[in-house]
Amino acid sequence: MQIKALAVFLVSITLWIGSWCFAPSALAVTQIKLYNLNYHECPQELAQGAVTSGGTTRPANCFIIDGQAQNPSPKTVYDADVYGRIYDADNNPILENRTRIGSIEELPPGTSDFQLRISVPSNMPTPLQLKQFKASAFSSSVKAKVNR
């Protein structure tokens, strides 16, 4: 009887440990490399805007950040949150206390071009400095899961 109990115990432990190794992630996160970053002023139809902070509205300049995103996974990823730091010509942060810049809705495997629109207070001098950009994406759309 003791040998049977020991065998059941060992099988249980093996299955428990194996479940840690082979359990699929419900929503796997993929790290996305961003590079060849540039920015330019928005076209006139997108350029109107303002920055609101603390209940006051200030004039803003519109910029498009573009670059390339490298999806290393073999599958399309969705809802890539883009993080980075943007500084003005005097090394002042553009988006103080915030590093999430925007998102990229869908990235197929491999390299893709991307664009993000940002608004910058008009009193901040250019050229802008784009630093520490990266992204994290999911194996399925987060929006589809939320809307159900």
C-alpha positions as CSV (number, residue, x, y, z in Angstrom):
1,M,0.0,0.0,0.0
2,Q,2.9,2.4,0.8
3,I,4.4,1.9,-2.6
4,K,1.1,2.7,-4.3
5,A,0.7,5.9,-2.3
6,L,4.3,6.9,-3.1
7,A,3.7,6.3,-6.8
8,V,0.5,8.4,-6.7
9,F,2.4,11.1,-4.9
10,L,5.3,11.1,-7.4
11,V,2.9,11.3,-10.4
12,S,1.1,14.2,-8.7
13,I,4.3,16.1,-8.1
14,T,5.5,15.4,-11.7
15,L,2.2,16.7,-13.1
16,W,2.2,19.8,-10.9
17,I,5.8,20.7,-11.9
18,G,5.0,19.9,-15.6
19,S,2.0,22.3,-15.5
20,W,4.3,25.1,-14.6
21,C,6.5,24.4,-17.7
22,F,3.8,23.8,-20.2
23,A,0.9,26.0,-19.2
24,P,0.1,28.4,-22.0
25,S,-0.1,32.1,-21.2
26,A,-3.6,33.5,-21.4
27,L,-2.4,36.8,-22.9
28,A,1.3,36.6,-23.7
29,V,3.3,39.9,-23.8
30,T,5.8,40.4,-26.6
31,Q,8.6,43.0,-26.3
32,I,8.8,45.1,-29.5
33,K,12.0,46.9,-30.5
34,L,11.6,50.4,-31.9
35,Y,14.3,52.1,-34.0
36,N,15.0,54.6,-36.8
37,L,12.9,57.1,-34.8
38,N,12.2,60.5,-36.3
39,Y,9.6,63.2,-36.0
40,H,8.1,65.9,-38.2
41,E,5.3,68.4,-37.9
42,C,1.8,67.2,-38.6
43,P,0.1,68.0,-41.9
44,Q,-2.2,71.0,-41.7
45,E,-5.4,68.9,-41.3
46,L,-4.0,67.3,-38.1
47,A,-2.1,70.3,-36.8
48,Q,-4.9,72.1,-34.8
49,G,-4.7,71.3,-31.1
50,A,-4.2,72.4,-27.5
51,V,-2.7,70.9,-24.4
52,T,-4.9,70.8,-21.3
53,S,-3.3,70.6,-17.9
54,G,-4.7,71.6,-14.5
55,G,-7.8,73.1,-16.0
56,T,-6.0,75.5,-18.3
57,T,-5.7,75.2,-22.1
58,R,-2.5,76.2,-23.8
59,P,-1.6,76.2,-27.5
60,A,0.2,73.2,-28.8
61,N,2.3,72.0,-31.8
62,C,1.4,68.7,-33.4
63,F,4.2,66.2,-34.3
64,I,4.2,62.8,-35.9
65,I,6.8,60.3,-34.5
66,D,7.6,57.6,-37.0
67,G,10.0,54.7,-37.1
68,Q,10.2,51.0,-37.4
69,A,8.9,48.3,-35.0
70,Q,10.4,44.8,-34.9
71,N,8.0,42.0,-33.9
72,P,10.1,39.0,-33.0
73,S,7.2,36.6,-32.6
74,P,5.9,34.4,-35.4
75,K,2.4,35.8,-34.9
76,T,0.7,39.2,-35.3
77,V,0.6,41.1,-32.1
78,Y,-2.0,43.7,-31.0
79,D,-2.4,46.9,-28.9
80,A,1.3,47.6,-28.6
81,D,1.8,50.2,-25.8
82,V,4.6,52.6,-26.8
83,Y,6.8,54.0,-24.1
84,G,9.6,56.5,-24.3
85,R,10.9,59.9,-23.1
86,I,10.7,63.0,-25.1
87,Y,12.7,66.1,-24.3
88,D,12.8,69.6,-25.8
89,A,15.9,71.4,-27.0
90,D,16.7,72.5,-23.4
91,N,16.4,68.9,-22.1
92,N,13.1,69.6,-20.4
93,P,10.6,66.6,-20.5
94,I,7.7,67.1,-22.9
95,L,5.3,64.6,-21.1
96,E,6.3,65.1,-17.5
97,N,5.5,62.1,-15.2
98,R,4.3,60.1,-18.2
99,T,6.2,57.6,-20.4
100,R,3.4,56.0,-22.3
101,I,3.4,57.8,-25.7
102,G,0.6,56.0,-27.5
103,S,-0.2,52.6,-29.1
104,I,0.2,50.7,-32.3
105,E,-3.0,48.7,-33.0
106,E,-1.5,45.8,-34.9
107,L,2.0,44.5,-35.8
108,P,2.6,41.5,-38.1
109,P,5.8,39.4,-37.6
110,G,9.0,41.1,-38.7
111,T,9.6,44.8,-39.3
112,S,6.8,47.3,-39.8
113,D,6.7,51.1,-40.1
114,F,4.6,53.0,-37.5
115,Q,3.5,56.5,-36.7
116,L,2.2,58.2,-33.5
117,R,0.7,61.7,-33.1
118,I,1.8,63.8,-30.1
119,S,0.9,67.3,-29.0
120,V,3.7,69.5,-27.5
121,P,3.1,72.8,-25.7
122,S,4.0,75.5,-28.2
123,N,6.4,77.2,-25.8
124,M,8.8,74.2,-25.8
125,P,11.7,74.7,-28.1
126,T,12.7,72.2,-30.8
127,P,14.5,70.0,-31.8
128,L,12.9,67.3,-29.8
129,Q,14.9,64.5,-28.4
130,L,13.4,60.9,-28.5
131,K,14.9,58.6,-26.0
132,Q,14.4,55.1,-24.5
133,F,11.6,54.1,-26.9
134,K,10.2,50.6,-26.6
135,A,6.8,48.8,-26.9
136,S,5.0,45.8,-25.4
137,A,2.2,44.0,-27.3
138,F,-0.2,41.2,-26.7
139,S,-0.9,38.0,-28.6
140,S,-4.6,38.9,-29.0
141,S,-6.5,42.1,-29.1
142,V,-7.1,43.5,-25.6
143,K,-10.1,45.5,-27.0
144,A,-11.8,42.4,-28.2
145,K,-11.5,40.9,-24.7
146,V,-12.8,44.0,-23.0
147,N,-15.7,44.5,-25.3
148,R,-17.2,41.0,-24.7
